[in-house]
Amino acid sequence: MTITIDTASVDEGGRFVHADDAVAQLCLALVRLEAELTARGLGLSDVVRMRVLAVDPNEAAELADLALERFQPIGAAPEIRCLHVGRMTSPGMLVALSADVTDTTLDREPDESDHEPKD
């Protein structure tokens, strides 16, 4: 099963941060993506495609390269595309992410631990 996770540069309270700093926004969006993956029992290696949505088309290549760098230490190389968008939802927001993730945990057969009572 493939799911899509969308994220941006927001803090734990959902407030937008790092206004007008595309690189910082991308980095925080990647952190948020990893947290969402972890919460679902997944990791960066499960990302098959990612779209970097950017307001400034001149930063597109740098942002896509930066995103790809995050995957290199684990040997993953998902398809990463940078798409130019006219504007974002918040003033100062320059970057957002949309990642397609293959969730193989839904395909597995249940084992005995799935039926054990939880304390």
KEKE-3310 file (N, C-alpha, C; in steps of 0.2 Angstrom, whole numbers, plus 5000, padded with zeros to 4 digits):
npx = (5004:5003:5005:5003:5012:5011:5020:5027:5037:5034:5031:5030:5017:5011:5013:5020:5037:5053:5053:5055:5067:5072:5080:5081:5068:5066:5074:5068:5055:5059:5063:5051:5044:5052:5048:5035:5035:5042:5032:5023:5029:5038:5052:5064:5069:5057:5052:5047:5045:5047:5041:5047:5040:5042:5043:5052:5058:5072:5079:5076:5084:5095:5087:5081:5093:5098:5088:5089:5102:5099:5094:5105:5114:5108:5107:5097:5087:5076:5064:5065:5057:5057:5045:5038:5028:5016:5013:5012:5003:5005:5012:5029:5032:5041:5044:5038:5034:5030:5027:5028:5025:5029:5020:5024:5020:5007:5005:5009:5008:4998:5006:5008:5011:5003:4991:4992:4987:4988:4996)
npy = (4994:5011:5027:5044:5057:5073:5087:5101:5116:5116:5119:5108:5112:5116:5128:5138:5140:5147:5157:5163:5156:5145:5133:5130:5128:5117:5107:5106:5101:5089:5083:5082:5074:5062:5059:5057:5045:5037:5036:5028:5016:5015:5020:5031:5023:5018:5028:5031:5041:5058:5075:5091:5105:5121:5139:5147:5146:5146:5140:5127:5116:5115:5113:5100:5093:5094:5087:5074:5071:5068:5055:5047:5042:5030:5023:5024:5030:5038:5044:5061:5076:5093:5105:5120:5131:5144:5151:5148:5142:5150:5166:5169:5156:5145:5132:5115:5098:5083:5066:5050:5034:5018:5006:4993:4986:4984:4973:4962:4946:4943:4940:4929:4938:4949:4945:4944:4949:4966:4975)
npz = (5000:4996:5004:5006:5013:5019:5023:5032:5037:5052:5070:5085:5090:5079:5073:5061:5056:5054:5044:5028:5025:5016:5016:5029:5032:5023:5030:5043:5038:5033:5045:5052:5043:5045:5058:5057:5049:5058:5068:5062:5061:5051:5040:5032:5021:5016:5008:4992:4983:4982:4983:4982:4986:4980:4982:4976:4960:4957:4967:4967:4962:4971:4983:4980:4979:4992:4999:4994:4999:5012:5012:5007:5017:5021:5010:5002:4988:4983:4970:4968:4965:4962:4963:4956:4965:4965:4977:4995:5010:5021:5024:5020:5020:5011:5007:5005:5009:5000:5002:4995:5001:5003:5012:5019:5031:5031:5023:5028:5036:5050:5066:5081:5091:5088:5093:5106:5123:5128:5141)
capx = (5000:5006:5002:5006:5013:5013:5023:5030:5041:5030:5034:5025:5011:5008:5015:5025:5043:5059:5050:5059:5073:5070:5084:5079:5061:5066:5077:5063:5050:5062:5063:5044:5043:5055:5044:5028:5037:5043:5026:5019:5033:5042:5058:5066:5070:5051:5049:5048:5044:5045:5040:5048:5036:5046:5040:5057:5061:5079:5081:5073:5089:5098:5083:5081:5099:5098:5083:5092:5107:5097:5093:5111:5118:5105:5108:5090:5087:5069:5063:5064:5056:5056:5040:5037:5022:5015:5013:5011:4997:5007:5017:5035:5033:5044:5045:5034:5036:5024:5031:5024:5028:5026:5019:5023:5018:5000:5005:5012:5003:4998:5009:5005:5011:4997:4985:4993:4984:4992:4995)
capy = (5000:5017:5032:5051:5061:5080:5091:5108:5118:5118:5116:5103:5115:5117:5135:5139:5143:5148:5161:5166:5153:5139:5128:5128:5125:5110:5103:5104:5097:5082:5080:5081:5068:5056:5058:5054:5039:5033:5035:5023:5010:5015:5024:5034:5019:5017:5033:5029:5047:5064:5081:5097:5111:5127:5145:5150:5141:5146:5136:5120:5111:5115:5110:5093:5089:5094:5082:5068:5070:5065:5048:5044:5038:5024:5019:5025:5035:5039:5049:5067:5081:5099:5108:5127:5133:5151:5153:5143:5144:5155:5171:5167:5148:5144:5125:5110:5091:5078:5060:5044:5029:5011:5004:4985:4983:4982:4968:4956:4941:4944:4934:4928:4944:4953:4943:4944:4955:4971:4977)
capz = (5000:4996:5007:5005:5019:5017:5029:5031:5043:5058:5076:5088:5091:5072:5071:5055:5059:5049:5039:5023:5025:5012:5018:5036:5031:5021:5035:5048:5035:5033:5052:5053:5039:5048:5064:5055:5047:5064:5072:5058:5061:5044:5040:5026:5016:5014:5004:4985:4979:4986:4979:4986:4983:4982:4979:4971:4955:4957:4973:4966:4961:4978:4988:4978:4981:4999:5001:4992:5004:5019:5010:5005:5022:5022:5004:4998:4982:4980:4965:4971:4961:4964:4959:4958:4966:4966:4984:5000:5014:5026:5022:5022:5019:5004:5005:5009:5006:4999:5001:4994:5005:5003:5019:5019:5037:5030:5019:5032:5039:5058:5070:5087:5095:5086:5097:5114:5127:5130:5148)
cpx = (5004:5002:5006:5006:5015:5015:5026:5034:5036:5032:5028:5018:5007:5009:5020:5031:5048:5056:5056:5066:5071:5074:5082:5072:5061:5069:5072:5057:5053:5062:5056:5042:5045:5051:5038:5029:5038:5037:5022:5023:5037:5048:5059:5066:5063:5048:5051:5048:5043:5045:5042:5045:5040:5043:5045:5060:5069:5082:5080:5079:5093:5094:5082:5087:5100:5094:5086:5098:5105:5096:5100:5114:5114:5104:5101:5091:5081:5069:5062:5063:5055:5051:5039:5030:5021:5016:5011:5005:4999:5012:5024:5037:5035:5045:5040:5036:5029:5028:5026:5028:5025:5026:5018:5021:5011:4999:5007:5006:5003:5002:5006:5005:5006:4991:4986:4990:4989:4991:4993)
cpy = (5006:5023:5038:5054:5068:5083:5097:5110:5121:5115:5111:5106:5117:5124:5135:5142:5143:5152:5164:5162:5146:5133:5125:5125:5118:5105:5101:5100:5090:5079:5078:5074:5061:5054:5055:5047:5034:5031:5029:5016:5010:5020:5027:5030:5016:5022:5031:5035:5053:5070:5087:5102:5117:5133:5148:5145:5140:5142:5129:5115:5110:5111:5102:5090:5089:5088:5075:5066:5066:5057:5044:5040:5031:5020:5020:5031:5036:5044:5055:5072:5087:5103:5115:5128:5141:5154:5147:5146:5149:5160:5169:5160:5148:5137:5120:5103:5087:5071:5054:5038:5023:5008:4996:4982:4981:4975:4961:4952:4943:4938:4934:4934:4949:4952:4943:4950:4960:4973:4984)
cpz = (5000:4999:5005:5011:5017:5024:5027:5037:5048:5064:5079:5089:5084:5070:5066:5058:5053:5043:5034:5022:5022:5015:5025:5036:5028:5026:5040:5045:5035:5040:5054:5049:5042:5055:5062:5053:5053:5068:5068:5058:5054:5045:5033:5020:5013:5009:4997:4981:4983:4981:4984:4982:4985:4978:4974:4967:4955:4962:4972:4966:4968:4983:4987:4980:4988:5002:5000:4997:5010:5018:5009:5011:5023:5016:5000:4993:4979:4975:4969:4965:4964:4960:4961:4959:4967:4973:4989:5005:5019:5023:5025:5021:5011:5002:5009:5005:5005:4997:5000:4997:5004:5010:5018:5025:5036:5026:5022:5035:5047:5061:5077:5092:5094:5090:5104:5117:5129:5137:5149)
residu = (MET:THR:ILE:THR:ILE:ASP:THR:ALA:SER:VAL:ASP:GLU:GLY:GLY:ARG:PHE:VAL:HIS:ALA:ASP:ASP:ALA:VAL:ALA:GLN:LEU:CYS:LEU:ALA:LEU:VAL:ARG:LEU:GLU:ALA:GLU:LEU:THR:ALA:ARG:GLY:LEU:GLY:LEU:SER:ASP:VAL:VAL:ARG:MET:ARG:VAL:LEU:ALA:VAL:ASP:PRO:ASN:GLU:ALA:ALA:GLU:LEU:ALA:ASP:LEU:ALA:LEU:GLU:ARG:PHE:GLN:PRO:ILE:GLY:ALA:ALA:PRO:GLU:ILE:ARG:CYS:LEU:HIS:VAL:GLY:ARG:MET:THR:SER:PRO:GLY:MET:LEU:VAL:ALA:LEU:SER:ALA:ASP:VAL:THR:ASP:THR:THR:LEU:ASP:ARG:GLU:PRO:ASP:GLU:SER:ASP:HIS:GLU:PRO:LYS:ASP)
# end
